[in-house]
Amino acid sequence: MANLIASTDKTNFRYVPNIDSLDDSQLESHGYYRGYPCPHRHRIRDRQSHWCYHCAIKIKSNICGFNLNFIHPYYNYKYEELWKKISVGEPDECWDMNLPGSRSPRRIAFPSYRAFHTGRASENVTPHKAIYQCAWGDVGALNVSRVCGNPWCGNPLHMVTSWQLGMPPSEVHPFTLEFKPELLMLLNKAKQLGREQELIERYYKQTIRHPLYAPEPPDYDEG
C-alpha cells in the first residue's frame, strides 16, 4: 500500500526546452525518441519506459480531461466504443464497466507504443490503462493503479500512476464523448497551420481542489 502524496516519482522526467524542434540524435542524447503517436497526438517518448513527454507534463499538471474529437485517429473510434460501455456517474463515484470478465475485465486490443517496434497495430492492454491514457495521458510501460480498489471501476479520477503526487482534480474536464464535425474541421485547419496542439490545449482546464477543501489522499492498490 502506498500513499498518493508519498508516492515516489520514479519516472525520471527530464525537461528539455523546445524539444519538438530537436532532431532524432538530439532527442536520443536526452533519452527520448520519436515513436508511435499517443492518443493525444504527441510522438516524443522516453527511451526506457516509453511514456509520452507531453502527456507527462499534462499529468504532472493535474489535468484529467479529453475531447474525443481531438484524440488521434488511431484511437478515437476505439475509445468511442469503450466509453459506451462505461456508466459515467458523479466524479467521486465508481463508474461501472460493462465488459467481459469474471473477477476483473479482460484485456482489450488497443493501439500501443509497442507498435513502433513490433509493427502490430494493437496490443492487449487493461481497460483501466486505456481509460487512463485517454483521460490523463500515455504512460507507456508504466502501471496504472486504482485508488478505489474496485476492479470494475472506469472512473479515470480513481486511477493513478507514479506521475501523480497529490489529490486528483474535482472533475474530468473537458469530457466530450461525441464527434462534432465543426470541431474536426477546426482541428484540421489548425493542423494545416501547425497549431494543432495549441488548439487542443486550449480546451484543457486545471480543476485542482483547494487543499483546504480536499480530503486526505487515499491509499491505492497495486493491482
Secondary structure, 3 states (H helix, E strand, C coil): CEECCCCCCCCCCCCCCCHHHCCHHHHHHCCEEECCCCCCCCCEEECCCCCEHHHHHHHHCCCCCEEHHHCCCCCHHHHHHHHCCECCCCCCCCCEECCCECCCECCEEECCCCHHHHCCCCEEECHHHHHHHHHCCCCCCCCCEECCCCCCECCHHHEECCCCCCCCCCCCCCEECCCCHHHHHHHHHHHHCCCHHHHHHHCCCCCCCCCCCCCCCCEEECC
